[in-house]
């Protein structure tokens, strides 16, 4: 078995981890969950983080064939189009992204949004296999956080997206449209049925209380023994009750509105206007009748 080589890139503003993964035998590579730098206050987008990944690929002497998204993220914008433009890599995601597109098209009034997944180059089915060089990748559908979440299993390494966090922090929220705590528990148990020594690479870390350093690699065995949310002693009903109660206390992610609109289009912004600026939408929902009358 040839183990993949892996380099991680942590974006502290969004607490997101991106990965460069490659086959050391023939130096073909994939980028997983790349971040576009986006400043919400100014509306400015930059590609510093993605350039760091491309620089690392050049340093390692690898060729990037794939940009793989674990799901349509709600906490950061994807840099997949930039990496594709620079490398010719294909952008892949789970085939249930079509469900997410259909969920969010009316939320943002995106009449021009295609809901067939065709903004992406490849839609993966559960258990589908493809290659990074000579490394075999297995796609595992792990819904619950969103309907479209997938994990990528490459030999002894699994890139789990937002499904799991470090054992001392827990699991992803399940209260976004299409999310489901019971489904999330079953997806996690599917991952934790893999051998104990299987390495799990996470998409986020927020440093649990008392921990000083960010971490994003754990194992199946560590999760089963010590996860504060889903260790082996936690039943499905217990998890669902905990997850749903916890989700009620969580704030909306700061970058949710721009992230979702962009990421369900494979990281593409709407066409820019004549002034060179692209515009995203902000849904406004009056919560009191008086506000609605004032707005007219």
C-alpha positions in Angstrom: 0.0 0.0 0.0 1.3 3.4 -1.0 0.4 6.0 1.6 -0.6 9.4 0.3 1.5 12.4 1.1 -0.4 15.2 2.8 0.2 18.9 3.5 -2.4 20.9 5.5 -3.1 24.6 5.2 -4.9 26.3 8.1 -7.0 29.5 7.5 -7.4 31.0 10.9 -10.1 33.6 9.9 -12.4 30.8 9.0 -10.9 28.0 11.1 -10.7 26.0 7.9 -8.2 23.3 6.9 -7.4 22.7 3.2 -5.2 19.9 2.0 -2.8 19.1 -0.8 -2.7 15.3 -1.2 -0.6 13.5 -3.7 0.7 10.1 -4.9 4.5 10.0 -4.2 4.9 7.4 -6.9 3.9 9.6 -9.9 3.4 13.0 -8.2 -0.2 13.5 -9.2 -2.2 15.5 -6.7 -5.6 16.8 -5.4 -6.5 19.9 -3.4 -9.3 19.4 -0.9 -11.6 22.2 0.3 -9.5 25.2 -0.8 -10.3 28.6 0.8 -10.8 31.9 -1.0 -9.9 34.8 1.2 -12.9 37.0 1.6 -13.4 40.1 3.7 -17.1 40.6 4.4 -16.8 44.2 5.5 -15.2 45.4 2.3 -16.4 42.8 -0.1 -12.9 42.2 -1.2 -11.8 38.7 -2.4 -8.2 37.5 -2.6 -6.4 34.3 -3.5 -3.5 34.4 -1.0 -4.4 31.1 0.6 -4.9 29.3 -2.7 -1.5 30.7 -3.9 0.1 29.1 -0.9 -1.3 25.7 -1.9 -0.1 26.2 -5.5 3.4 27.2 -4.2 3.5 24.1 -2.1 2.6 22.0 -5.1 5.4 23.6 -7.1 7.8 23.0 -4.2 6.8 19.4 -4.0 7.0 18.9 -7.8 3.4 17.7 -8.0 0.7 18.2 -10.7 -2.8 19.0 -9.4 -5.5 17.0 -11.2 -8.4 17.5 -8.9 -10.1 20.0 -6.6 -12.3 18.1 -4.3 -15.1 19.7 -2.2 -16.5 17.7 0.8 -19.7 19.8 0.6 -21.0 23.3 -0.2 -19.4 25.1 2.7 -21.3 27.8 4.7 -18.4 29.3 6.5 -15.9 30.1 3.8 -15.9 30.7 0.0 -14.2 28.1 -2.2 -11.1 28.9 -4.3 -11.7 26.0 -6.6 -12.2 28.1 -9.8 -8.8 29.8 -9.2 -7.0 26.5 -8.8 -8.8 25.1 -11.8 -7.8 28.1 -13.9 -4.2 27.8 -12.9 -3.9 24.0 -13.2 -6.7 22.6 -15.4 -7.9 20.5 -12.4 -11.4 19.1 -12.4 -13.7 20.2 -9.6 -15.6 17.3 -7.9 -18.3 17.1 -5.2 -20.9 14.6 -4.1 -23.9 14.2 -6.5 -26.4 15.3 -3.9 -25.1 18.9 -4.4 -28.2 19.0 -6.7 -30.4 18.7 -3.6 -28.6 21.6 -2.0 -28.9 23.8 -5.1 -32.6 23.1 -5.2 -32.9 24.0 -1.5 -31.1 27.3 -1.8 -32.2 28.5 -5.2 -35.5 30.0 -3.8 -33.8 31.2 -0.6 -31.7 33.7 -2.6 -34.0 34.0 -5.6 -31.3 32.7 -7.9 -33.3 32.2 -11.1 -30.2 31.7 -13.1 -28.8 28.9 -10.9 -28.7 25.5 -12.6 -29.8 22.7 -10.2 -28.3 19.8 -12.1 -24.8 20.1 -10.6 -23.4 21.0 -14.0 -21.3 23.9 -12.6 -19.1 21.1 -11.2 -16.9 18.9 -13.4 -17.6 15.7 -11.6 -20.4 14.5 -9.3 -19.5 11.5 -7.2 -21.9 8.8 -6.2 -21.6 6.9 -2.9 -18.9 4.2 -3.1 -17.6 5.6 -6.4 -13.9 5.2 -6.9 -11.5 7.3 -8.9 -7.8 7.8 -8.9 -5.2 10.4 -7.9 -2.3 9.1 -9.8 -2.1 5.4 -8.8 -3.9 6.1 -5.5 -7.5 4.9 -5.3 -10.0 7.2 -3.8 -13.3 5.9 -2.4 -16.2 8.4 -2.0 -18.4 7.9 1.1 -21.7 9.8 1.3 -22.0 11.1 4.8 -25.1 13.4 5.0 -26.4 15.1 8.1 -24.5 18.3 8.2 -25.8 18.9 4.7 -27.5 16.5 2.3 -24.5 16.5 0.0 -21.5 15.8 2.4 -19.0 13.3 1.3 -15.7 12.0 2.7 -12.8 10.9 0.6 -11.0 7.8 1.6 -7.5 7.5 0.3 -5.7 4.3 1.6 -5.5 4.8 5.4 -6.6 8.5 5.3 -10.1 9.8 5.2 -10.9 13.5 4.6 -14.2 13.9 6.5 -15.1 17.5 5.8 -17.4 19.0 8.5 -18.8 15.7 9.7 -16.4 15.3 12.7 -14.2 17.7 14.7 -11.4 16.8 17.1 -12.5 14.4 19.8 -12.4 17.1 22.5 -14.6 19.4 20.3 -17.2 17.1 18.9 -19.3 17.1 15.7 -20.7 19.4 13.1 -24.0 21.2 13.4 -27.1 19.7 11.6 -29.5 22.7 11.5 -28.9 24.0 8.0 -31.6 23.5 5.4 -31.5 19.7 4.6 -29.4 18.9 7.7 -30.5 16.1 10.0 -28.9 15.1 13.4 -30.1 11.5 13.1 -28.6 11.2 9.7 -25.4 12.8 10.9 -25.1 10.2 13.7 -25.5 7.4 11.2 -22.9 8.9 8.8 -20.4 9.3 11.7 -21.0 5.7 12.8 -20.3 4.7 9.2 -16.9 6.4 9.4 -16.2 5.0 12.8 -16.7 1.5 11.5 -13.4 1.8 9.6 -10.3 0.3 11.3 -9.2 2.0 14.5 -5.9 3.1 13.0 -7.6 4.9 10.1 -6.5 8.6 10.0 -9.2 11.2 9.9 -8.4 14.6 8.5 -10.8 17.4 9.5 -12.0 20.5 7.7 -12.1 22.7 10.8 -10.8 23.2 14.3 -11.9 25.7 16.9 -9.6 24.7 19.8 -11.6 23.1 22.6 -11.5 24.9 25.9 -8.1 24.3 27.5 -6.3 23.3 24.3 -3.7 25.8 23.2 -2.9 24.5 19.6 -5.1 23.9 16.6 -5.3 20.3 15.5 -7.0 18.6 12.5 -5.8 15.0 12.5 -7.2 12.2 14.6 -8.0 8.5 14.2 -11.1 6.4 14.2 -9.9 4.8 17.5 -9.5 8.1 19.2 -13.0 9.2 18.2 -14.5 6.0 19.4 -12.8 6.2 22.7 -13.0 9.8 23.6 -15.2 12.0 21.3 -17.3 14.2 23.6 -20.2 13.7 21.2 -20.0 10.3 19.6 -17.8 8.0 21.5 -19.0 4.4 21.6 -21.1 4.9 24.7 -23.3 7.5 23.1 -26.6 6.2 21.6 -28.3 7.6 18.6 -31.1 9.1 20.6 -28.7 10.7 23.0 -26.7 12.2 20.2 -29.8 13.6 18.4 -31.1 15.2 21.6 -27.7 16.7 22.4 -27.1 17.9 18.8 -30.5 19.5 18.3 -30.3 21.3 21.7 -26.8 22.5 20.9 -27.7 23.7 17.5 -30.5 25.9 18.9 -27.8 27.9 20.7 -25.4 28.4 17.7 -25.2 31.7 15.8 -25.4 31.9 12.0 -22.0 31.6 10.4 -20.6 35.0 9.6 -19.9 34.1 6.0 -23.0 32.0 5.4 -24.8 34.3 2.9 -21.9 34.8 0.5 -20.5 31.4 1.0 -23.6 29.4 0.1 -24.4 31.5 -3.0 -20.9 31.0 -4.4 -20.2 27.5 -3.3 -23.3 25.9 -4.8 -22.0 27.3 -8.1 -18.6 25.4 -7.7 -17.0 28.6 -6.3 -18.1 30.9 -9.1 -19.4 34.4 -8.5 -22.2 35.8 -10.6 -21.2 37.6 -13.8 -19.6 40.9 -13.0 -21.4 44.1 -14.0 -20.0 46.7 -16.4 -18.1 48.2 -13.5 -16.2 45.0 -13.0 -18.0 44.2 -9.7 -20.0 41.0 -9.0 -23.0 41.3 -6.7 -24.4 38.7 -4.2 -27.8 38.8 -2.6 -28.9 39.4 1.0 -32.3 38.0 1.8 -34.3 40.3 4.1 -37.1 38.7 6.1 -39.2 41.2 8.2 -39.9 39.7 11.6 -42.6 42.2 12.5 -45.4 43.6 10.5 -44.4 47.2 11.3 -41.0 46.6 9.7 -42.6 45.2 6.6 -44.9 48.3 6.3 -42.0 50.7 6.8 -40.0 49.0 4.0 -42.7 49.5 1.4 
